[in-house]
Amino acid sequence: MWASRATRDRPRPSPPSLKSVILSEGRSPKPKDPEELTLTHTLNPFSPKALTPAPTQDPSIL
Amino acid sequence: MTRTLLLFATILTSTQAQQGFGPLDPTPPAAPIPQILTHMAQQESAFANARDHYTFRQDVTFETLAPDTNQPDGAYHQLTDISFDDAGRRQEHVVFAPANTLQRVTLTEADLDDVAHRLPFILTTPELPDYTLTYLGRQRVDQLDTYVFDCTPREILKDHRSLQVEDHRYFQGRIWLSQQDHQIVLIHGQAVPQDTRPGHENLSPPFTTYYQQIDGKYWFPIYTRADGTLHFPAHADALSQTVHVRTTVRYTDYKRFHATVTLHYGTEVPTTPNPPQP
């Protein structure tokens, strides 16, 4: 029996994740603590939500 | 109470002794070994000739087993009616062949050739010089008294590396002969050579074939089971792969036939003259 080539082919390396590119090229400050790392990893920087400033909760504006 | 237990133990032991393999006894055989082997080859040759007058059904299943569940995750199944023509050539008529779902291995021509020739192994007189047979001893298998031999192809002994995969394939392993009629009643071994060239590995698992006396005279192969893990090493273009495979072959419905048919094309059919009418 031969091993099936489809499963023996060495998988092509997947493109690097955006986070690793940003970190390696120094385009983003390196996170200092694990919480920040998680936030950077889960937040999509290209979503409109990420570009919109968070609403302020200052009661003086209301 | 003690006598009852002892009797029970004796009965149990005698019952168990009728099944499975007894101890291998290195006592020399009753007759000279060359004489036994010559007789075996004659018997096998006679069986090969007799088998040509039989049809039988061959039920083959190749399976790969998932490493986590040990359940089949792919299978090749084929049901074939086998017969032999006047020249002893094997004729195959496929009667059932569902879709092949094997994904992790690919069957090769060598695999199918092994199913036809190595798994139902017989060792005839012309093939006897191809092998070195070493006597190992006597052994009781189920209810049979047998002689056990190690069976190794001479080409393999000579130089394993010089034997190319395209060359003839052989059986290598152990054979059990009936002490009564010197016919093969059980084999366990592997088809060789196994192709281990990097990137071209063509491997097959070890197998056991059981024989049964069908016509009261000759021992026919009735069941083969192969089970093993094939290791395909990594090389430049591929990762290593380990596949648990299982093969079962059932040989059933042995039926004796004998027919001679002669067909003439383009010639006048000879007819007997009609008797004169009164």
Interface residues (C-beta under 8 A of the other chain):
Chain A: M1 W2 A3 S4 R5 A6 T7 R8 D9 R10
Chain B: F62 L102 Q103 R104 V105 T106 L107 T108 D111 E201 N202 L203 S204 L230 F232 D237 A238 L239 Q241 V243 V245
